[in-house]
Amino acid sequence: MNKIMLSLVALCSVCLTFSANAENKNQEKIPAVITRVSDGDTVRAVVGRELVSIRLANIDCPENRKNEKSYNQIVTFNVQTADDIKILGKKAQKKLKKLLDFKEGEITFQETPEFVCKGETRKVGYLYAGDINVNEYMLENNTCVPFTCKE
């Protein structure tokens, strides 16, 4: 039952992401070279001539290490412990890395400043691996959940 609910939430969020993404079509897609996959929703990349940390917009993946946020995610991801979150986080990181490695040379970044949360230091936006919207891919594969800033 919980997996069905998570799938329905992910499907709804994909619809919302599609509509939000449609509004950003005017933003330029810039080639990006991924240097590190930090977790399921954050990468380090060379964009233009700058090394930046990129937070994937509108999604939140489980943490891949135990920290304060991993304890807060226990309810969101319907698991028992922060260790369970860490396991899910490693799976999300691995899925993202596999996709980006497979599409190496075809990665682009579309910045979406309107999705930057208060205090955020990373660039926020959509990653594309060829014609695949990576943010949507991570939602559709049930590795992440929808995310909006809590201001």
Contact map, one row per residue, 1 for C-alpha under 8 A:
1111100000000000000000000000000000000000000000000000000000000000000000000000000000000000000000000000000000000000000000000000000000000000000000000000000
1111110000000000000000000000000000000000000000000000000000000000000000000000010000000000000000000000000000000000000000000000000000000000000000000000000
1111111000000000000000000000000000000000000000000000000000000000000000000000000000000000000000000000000000000000000000000000000000000000000000000000000
1111111100000000000000000000000000000000000000000000000000000000000000000000000000000000000000000000000000000000000000000000000000000000000000000000000
1111111110000000000000000000000000000000000000000000000000000000000000000000000000000000000000000000000000000000000000000000000000000000000000000000000
0111111111000000000000000000000000000000000000000000000000000000000000000000000000000000000000000000000000000000000000000000000000000000000001001000000
0011111111100000000000000000000000000000000000000000000000000000000000000000000000000000000000000000000000000000000000000000000000000000000001000000000
0001111111110000000000000000000000000000000000000000000000000000000000000000000000000000000000000000000000000000000000000000000000000000000000000000000
0000111111111000000000000000000000000000000000000000000000000000000000000000000000000000000000000000000000000000000000000000000000000000000000001100000
0000011111111100000000000000000000000000000000000000000000000000000000000000000000000000000000000000000000000000000000000000000000000000001101001100000
0000001111111110000000000000000000000000000000000000000000000000000000000000000000000000000000000000000000000000000000000000000000000000001100000000000
0000000111111111000000000000000000000000000000000000000000000000000000000000000000000000000000000000000000000000000000000000000000000000000000000000000
0000000011111111100000000000000000000000000000000000000000000000000000000000000000000000000000000000000000000000000000000000000000000000001000001100000
0000000001111111110000000000000000000000000000000000000000000000000000000000000000000000000000000000000000000000000000000000000000000001001100000000000
0000000000111111111000000000000000000000000000000000000000000000000000000000000000000000000000000000000000000000000000000000000000000000000000000000000
0000000000011111111100000000000000000000000000000000000000000000000000000000000000000000000000000000000000000000000000000000000000000000000000000000000
0000000000001111111110000000000000000000000000000000000001000000000000000000000000000000000000000000000000000000000000000000000000000001000000000000000
0000000000000111111111000000000000000000000000000000000000000000000000000000000000000000000000000000000000000000000000000000000000000001000000000000000
0000000000000011111111100000000000000000000000000000000000000000000000000000000000000000000000000000000000000000000000000000000000000000000000000000000
0000000000000001111111110000000000000000000000000000000000000000000000000000000000000000000000000000000000000000000000000000000000000000000000000000000
0000000000000000111111111000000000000000000000000000000000000000000000000000000000000000000000000000000000000000000000000000000000000000000000000000000
0000000000000000011111111000000000000000000000000000000000000000000000000000000000000000000000000000000000000000000000000000000000000000000000000000000
0000000000000000001111111100000000000000000000000000000000000000000000000000000000000000000000000000000000000000000000000000000000000000000000000000000
0000000000000000000111111110000000000000000000000000000000000000000000000000000000000000000000000000000000000001000000000000000000000000000000000000000
0000000000000000000011111111000000000000000000000000000000000000000000000000000000000000000000000000000000000000000000000000000000000000000000000000000
0000000000000000000000111111000000000000000000000000000000000000000000000000000000000000000000000000000000000000000000000000000000000000000000000000000
0000000000000000000000011111100000000000000000000000000000000000000000000000000000000000000000000000000000000111000000000000000000000000000000000000000
0000000000000000000000001111110000000000000000000000000000000000000000000000000000000000000000000000000000000110000000000000000000000000000000000000000
0000000000000000000000000011111000000000000000000000000000000000000000000000000000000000000000000000000000011110000000000000000000000000000000000000000
0000000000000000000000000001111100000000000000110000000000000000000000000000000000000000000000000000000000011100000000000000000000000000000000000000000
0000000000000000000000000000111110000000000000110000000000000000000000000000000000000000000000000000000001111000000000000000000000000000000000000000000
0000000000000000000000000000011111000000000011110000000000000000000000000000000000000000000000000000000000111000000000000000000000000000000000000000000
0000000000000000000000000000001111100000000011100000000000000000000000000000000000000000000000000000000110100000000000000000000000000000000000000000000
0000000000000000000000000000000111111000001111000000000000000000000000000000000000000000000000000001000000100000000000000000000000000000000000000000000
0000000000000000000000000000000011111000001111000000000000000000000000000000000000000000000000000000000000000000000000000000000000000000000000000000000
0000000000000000000000000000000001111100001110000000000000000000000000000000000000000000000000000000000000000000000000000000000000000000000000000000000
0000000000000000000000000000000001111111011100000000000000000000000000000000000000000000000010011000000000000000000000000000000000000000000000000000000
0000000000000000000000000000000000011111111100000000000000000000000000000000000000000000000010000000000000000000000000000000000000000000000000000000000
0000000000000000000000000000000000001111111000000000000000001011000000000000000000000000110110000000000000000000000000000000000000000000000000000000000
0000000000000000000000000000000000001111110000000000000000011110000000000000000000000000110111110000000000000000000000000000000000000000010000110000000
0000000000000000000000000000000000000111111000000000001100111000000000000000000000000000000010000000000000000000000000000000000000000010000000000000000
0000000000000000000000000000000000001111111100000000111100000000000000000000000000000000000000000000000000000000000000000000000000000000000000000000000
0000000000000000000000000000000001111110111110000000111000000000000000000000000000000000000000000000000000000000000000000000000000000000000000000000000
0000000000000000000000000000000001111100011111000011110000000000000000000000000000000000000000000000000000000000000000000000000000000000000000000000000
0000000000000000000000000000000111110000001111100011110000000000000000000000000000000000000000000000000000000000000000000000000000000000000000000000000
0000000000000000000000000000000111100000000111111111000000000000000000000000000000000000000000000000000000000000000000000000000000000000000000000000000
0000000000000000000000000000011110000000000011111111000000000000000000000000000000000000000000000000000000001000000000000000000000000000000000000000000
0000000000000000000000000000011100000000000001111100000000000000000000000000000000000000000000000000000000000000000000000000000000000000000000000000000
0000000000000000000000000000000000000000000001111110000000000000000000000000000000000000000000000000000000000000000000000000000000000000000000000000000
0000000000000000000000000000000000000000000001111111000000000000000000000000000000000000000000000000000000000000000000000000000000000000000000000000000
0000000000000000000000000000000000000000000111101111100000000000000000000000000000000000000000000000000000000000000000000000000000000000000000000000000
0000000000000000000000000000000000000000000111100111110000000000000000000000000000000000000000000000000000000000000000000110000000000000000000000000000
0000000000000000000000000000000000000000011110000011111000000000000000000000000000000000000000000000000000000000000000000110000000000000000000000000000
0000000000000000000000000000000000000000011110000001111100000000000000000000000000000000000000000000000000000000000000000111100000000000000000000000000
0000000000000000000000000000000000000000111000000000111110000000000000000000000000000000000000000000000000000000000000000111100000000000000000000000000
0000000000000000000000000000000000000000110000000000011111100000000000000000000000000000000000000000000000000000000000000001111000000010000000000000000
0000000000000000000000000000000000000000000000000000001111100000000000000000000000000000000000000000000000000001001000000001110000000010000000000010000
0000000000000000100000000000000000000000000000000000000111110000000000000000000000000000000000000000000000000000001000000000000000000010000000000111000
0000000000000000000000000000000000000000100000000000000111111000000000000000000000000000000000000000000000000000000000000000000000000010001000011111000
0000000000000000000000000000000000000001100000000000000001111100000000000000000000000000000000000000000000000000000000000000000000000000000000011110000
0000000000000000000000000000000000000011100000000000000000111110000000000000000000000000100100000000000000000000000000000000000000000000000000111000000
0000000000000000000000000000000000000001000000000000000000011111000001001000100000001101100100000000000000000000000000000000000000000000000000110000000
0000000000000000000000000000000000000011000000000000000000001111111011000000000000001101110000000000000000000000000000000000000000000000000000000000000
0000000000000000000000000000000000000010000000000000000000000111110000000000000000001111110010000000000000000000000000000000000000000000000000000000000
0000000000000000000000000000000000000000000000000000000000000011111001000000000000001100100000000000000000000000000000000000000000000000000000000000000
0000000000000000000000000000000000000000000000000000000000000011111111100000000001101100000000000000000000000000000000000000000000000000000000000000000
0000000000000000000000000000000000000000000000000000000000000010111111100000000000000000000000000000000000000000000000000000000000000000000000000000000
0000000000000000000000000000000000000000000000000000000000000000011111110000000000000000000000000000000000000000000000000000000000000000000000000000000
0000000000000000000000000000000000000000000000000000000000000010011111111000000000000000000000000000000000000000000000000000000000000000000000000000000
0000000000000000000000000000000000000000000000000000000000000110111111111100000001001100000000000000000000000000000000000000000000000000000000000000000
0000000000000000000000000000000000000000000000000000000000000000011111111100000011001000000000000000000000000000000000000000000000000000000000000000000
0000000000000000000000000000000000000000000000000000000000000000000111111111000000000000000000000000000000000000000000000000000000000000000000000000000
0000000000000000000000000000000000000000000000000000000000000100000011111111100001001000000000000000000000000000000000000000000000000000000000000000000
0000000000000000000000000000000000000000000000000000000000000000000001111111111111001000000000000000000000000000000000000000000000000000000000000000000
0000000000000000000000000000000000000000000000000000000000000000000000011111111000000000000000000000000000000000000000000000000000000000000000000000000
0000000000000000000000000000000000000000000000000000000000000000000000011111110000000000000000000000000000000000000000000000000000000000000000000000000
0000000000000000000000000000000000000000000000000000000000000100000000001111111000001000000000000000000000000000000000000000000000000000000000000000000
0100000000000000000000000000000000000000000000000000000000000000000000000111111100000000000000000000000000000000000000000000000000000000000000000000000
0000000000000000000000000000000000000000000000000000000000000000000000000110111110011000000000000000000000000000000000000000000000000000000000000000000
0000000000000000000000000000000000000000000000000000000000000000000000000100011111010000000000000000000000000000000000000000000000000000000000000000000
0000000000000000000000000000000000000000000000000000000000000000000000100100001111111000000000000000000000000000000000000000000000000000000000000000000
0000000000000000000000000000000000000000000000000000000000000000010001101100000111111100000000000000000000000000000000000000000000000000000000000000000
0000000000000000000000000000000000000000000000000000000000000000010000000000000011111110000000000000000000000000000000000000000000000000000000000000000
0000000000000000000000000000000000000000000000000000000000000000000000000000001111111111000000000000000000000000000000000000000000000000000000000000000
0000000000000000000000000000000000000000000000000000000000000111110001101100101011111111100000000000000000000000000000000000000000000000000000000000000
0000000000000000000000000000000000000000000000000000000000000111110001000000000001111111110000000000000000000000000000000000000000000000000000000000000
0000000000000000000000000000000000000000000000000000000000000001000000000000000000111111111000000000000000000000000000000000000000000000000000000000000
0000000000000000000000000000000000000000000000000000000000000111000000000000000000011111111100000000000000000000000000000000000000000000000000100000000
0000000000000000000000000000000000000011000000000000000000001111100000000000000000001111111110000000000000000000000000000000000000000000000000000000000
0000000000000000000000000000000000000011000000000000000000000011000000000000000000000111111111000000000000000000000000000000000000000000000000000000000
0000000000000000000000000000000000000000000000000000000000000000000000000000000000000011111111100000000000000000000000000000000000000000000000100000000
0000000000000000000000000000000000000011000000000000000000001100000000000000000000000001111111110000000000000000000000000000000000000000010000110000000
0000000000000000000000000000000000001111100000000000000000000001000000000000000000000000111111111000000000000000000000000000000000000000000000000000000
0000000000000000000000000000000000000001000000000000000000000000000000000000000000000000011111111100000000000000000000000000000000000000000000000000000
0000000000000000000000000000000000000001000000000000000000000000000000000000000000000000001111111110000000000000000000000000000000000000000000000000000
0000000000000000000000000000000000001001000000000000000000000000000000000000000000000000000111111111000000000000000000000000000000000100010000000000000
0000000000000000000000000000000000001000000000000000000000000000000000000000000000000000000011111111100000000000000000000000000000000000000000000000000
0000000000000000000000000000000000000000000000000000000000000000000000000000000000000000000001111111110000000000000000000000000000000000000000000000000
0000000000000000000000000000000000000000000000000000000000000000000000000000000000000000000000111111111000000000000000000000000010000000000000000000000
0000000000000000000000000000000001000000000000000000000000000000000000000000000000000000000000011111111100100000000000000000000010000000000000000000000
0000000000000000000000000000000000000000000000000000000000000000000000000000000000000000000000001111111100000000000000000000000000000000000000000000000
0000000000000000000000000000000000000000000000000000000000000000000000000000000000000000000000000111111100000000000000000000000000000000000000000000000
0000000000000000000000000000000000000000000000000000000000000000000000000000000000000000000000000011111111100000000000000000000011000000000000000000000
0000000000000000000000000000000010000000000000000000000000000000000000000000000000000000000000000001111111100000000000000000000010000000000000000000000
0000000000000000000000000000000010000000000000000000000000000000000000000000000000000000000000000000001111100000000000000000000000000000000000000000000
0000000000000000000000000000001000000000000000000000000000000000000000000000000000000000000000000000001111110000000000000000000111000000000000000000000
0000000000000000000000000000001111000000000000000000000000000000000000000000000000000000000000000001001111111000000000000000001111000000000000000000000
0000000000000000000000000000111100000000000000000000000000000000000000000000000000000000000000000000000001111100000000000000001111000000000000000000000
0000000000000000000000000000111100000000000000100000000000000000000000000000000000000000000000000000000000111110000000000000111100000000000000000000000
0000000000000000000000000011110000000000000000000000000000000000000000000000000000000000000000000000000000011111000000000000111000000000000000000000000
0000000000000000000000000011100000000000000000000000000000000000000000000000000000000000000000000000000000001111100000000011110000000000000000000000000
0000000000000000000000010010000000000000000000000000000010000000000000000000000000000000000000000000000000000111111100000001110000000000000000000000000
0000000000000000000000000000000000000000000000000000000000000000000000000000000000000000000000000000000000000011111100000011100000000000000000000000000
0000000000000000000000000000000000000000000000000000000000000000000000000000000000000000000000000000000000000001111100000000000000000000000000000000000
0000000000000000000000000000000000000000000000000000000011000000000000000000000000000000000000000000000000000001111110000001100000000000000000000001100
0000000000000000000000000000000000000000000000000000000000000000000000000000000000000000000000000000000000000001111111010011000000000000000000000000100
0000000000000000000000000000000000000000000000000000000000000000000000000000000000000000000000000000000000000000001111110000000000000000000000000000111
0000000000000000000000000000000000000000000000000000000000000000000000000000000000000000000000000000000000000000000111110000000000000000000000000000101
0000000000000000000000000000000000000000000000000000000000000000000000000000000000000000000000000000000000000000000011111000000000000000000000000000000
0000000000000000000000000000000000000000000000000000000000000000000000000000000000000000000000000000000000000000000111111110000000000000000000000000000
0000000000000000000000000000000000000000000000000000000000000000000000000000000000000000000000000000000000000000000000111110000000000000000000000000000
0000000000000000000000000000000000000000000000000001111000000000000000000000000000000000000000000000000000000000000000011111000000000000000000000000000
0000000000000000000000000000000000000000000000000001111000000000000000000000000000000000000000000000000000000010100100011111100000000000000000000000000
0000000000000000000000000000000000000000000000000000011110000000000000000000000000000000000000000000000000000011101100000111110000000000000000000000000
0000000000000000000000000000000000000000000000000000011110000000000000000000000000000000000000000000000000001111101000000011111000000000000000000000000
0000000000000000000000000000000000000000000000000000000110000000000000000000000000000000000000000000000000001111000000000001111100001110000000000000000
0000000000000000000000000000000000000000000000000000000100000000000000000000000000000000000000000000000000111100000000000000111110001110000000000000000
0000000000000000000000000000000000000000000000000000000000000000000000000000000000000000000000000000000001111000000000000000011111111100000000000000000
0000000000000000000000000000000000000000000000000000000000000000000000000000000000000000000000000011001101110000000000000000001111111100000000000000000
0000000000000000000000000000000000000000000000000000000000000000000000000000000000000000000000000000001001110000000000000000000111110000000000000000000
0000000000000000000000000000000000000000000000000000000000000000000000000000000000000000000000000000000000000000000000000000000111111000000000000000000
0000000000000000000000000000000000000000000000000000000000000000000000000000000000000000000000000000000000000000000000000000000111111100100000000000000
0000000000000000000000000000000000000000000000000000000000000000000000000000000000000000000000000000000000000000000000000000011110111111100000000000000
0000000000000000000000000000000000000000000000000000000000000000000000000000000000000000000000010000000000000000000000000000011110011111110000000000000
0000000000000000000000000000000000000000100000000000000111100000000000000000000000000000000000000000000000000000000000000000011000001111111000000000000
0000000000000100110000000000000000000000000000000000000000000000000000000000000000000000000000000000000000000000000000000000000000001111111100000000000
0000000000000000000000000000000000000000000000000000000000000000000000000000000000000000000000000000000000000000000000000000000000011111111110000000000
0000000000000000000000000000000000000001000000000000000000000000000000000000000000000000000100010000000000000000000000000000000000000111111111110000000
0000000001101100000000000000000000000000000000000000000000100000000000000000000000000000000000000000000000000000000000000000000000000011111111111100000
0000000001100100000000000000000000000000000000000000000000000000000000000000000000000000000000000000000000000000000000000000000000000001111111100000000
0000000000000000000000000000000000000000000000000000000000000000000000000000000000000000000000000000000000000000000000000000000000000000111111110000000
0000011001000000000000000000000000000000000000000000000000000000000000000000000000000000000000000000000000000000000000000000000000000000011111111000000
0000000000000000000000000000000000000001000000000000000000001100000000000000000000000001001100000000000000000000000000000000000000000000011111111000000
0000000000000000000000000000000000000001000000000000000000111100000000000000000000000000000100000000000000000000000000000000000000000000011011111100000
0000010011001000000000000000000000000000000000000000000000111000000000000000000000000000000000000000000000000000000000000000000000000000001001111110000
0000000011001000000000000000000000000000000000000000000001110000000000000000000000000000000000000000000000000000000000000000000000000000001000011111000
0000000000000000000000000000000000000000000000000000000011110000000000000000000000000000000000000000000000000000000000000000000000000000000000001111100
0000000000000000000000000000000000000000000000000000000001100000000000000000000000000000000000000000000000000000001000000000000000000000000000000111110
0000000000000000000000000000000000000000000000000000000000000000000000000000000000000000000000000000000000000000001111000000000000000000000000000011111
0000000000000000000000000000000000000000000000000000000000000000000000000000000000000000000000000000000000000000000010000000000000000000000000000001111
0000000000000000000000000000000000000000000000000000000000000000000000000000000000000000000000000000000000000000000011000000000000000000000000000000111
